[in-house]
Amino acid sequence: MTISRRDEVLLEAEFDPRVMDYGRLAVSLFLVITLAGIPLIPIWLIWSSSYLPRAHGRLSAKLTASSLELTSGVYFRTDSTIPLDRITDVKLYDNPVMRPYGIQALKVETAGRSGTSSSEGYLPGVVDAAAFRDAVLRQREILQDTAAPSTPAAASSDNDLLIEIRVLLRSIDAKTNG
């Protein structure tokens, strides 16, 4: 199988192994807060020693010329491709439990998902998360610039269409108000 230029990986995110310690602590704190989960903490700590390395190994984020490819999950696997032109924002995220480990997460927001509590993509523990975010947003801008009309004829055609729409709207308005 040949890979076209558009499918080439421009940048691949690296994930900090400290994200496993963060996950272990975050779930343990949740179990303590729920009180009923306190007896489950030893089971979680034993089970997490095999689960978290596999989960970390499945984390993947690849930036291509036209999309962001995300992979995650051990039992419930997710492989998604987010077109860059659908990405509205890539947010840096951290919380008080992440800060001692020096890790941040990225939340990928897309058109059509605004107003929902979940983001299209969540990437915990990306090494140099700000640089990866900037690369994604820069590639999105490059893609948008190449998709914009580059010839004066195309821009003129768009302008003519807008003028025609305005004339039609005025005509409709005159008929309904007159």
Number of C-alpha atoms within 10 A of each C-alpha: 3 5 7 7 9 11 13 13 16 14 15 14 20 16 21 17 16 15 22 20 14 20 16 17 15 14 16 18 16 13 17 15 11 9 11 9 15 16 11 13 17 11 10 17 15 10 11 18 13 10 15 18 14 16 16 20 14 17 21 17 24 19 23 21 19 22 23 22 19 21 17 21 14 15 9 6 11 13 13 15 18 18 15 23 16 14 20 16 15 20 16 15 16 15 10 7 14 21 11 9 14 14 23 21 22 22 18 21 21 19 11 11 14 12 7 9 6 12 16 18 21 17 21 24 27 23 17 15 22 16 12 21 20 12 15 26 17 12 20 21 14 14 16 13 11 9 10 10 12 10 8 9 10 12 13 12 11 13 12 12 12 12 12 12 12 12 12 12 12 12 11 12 11 10 9 8 6 6
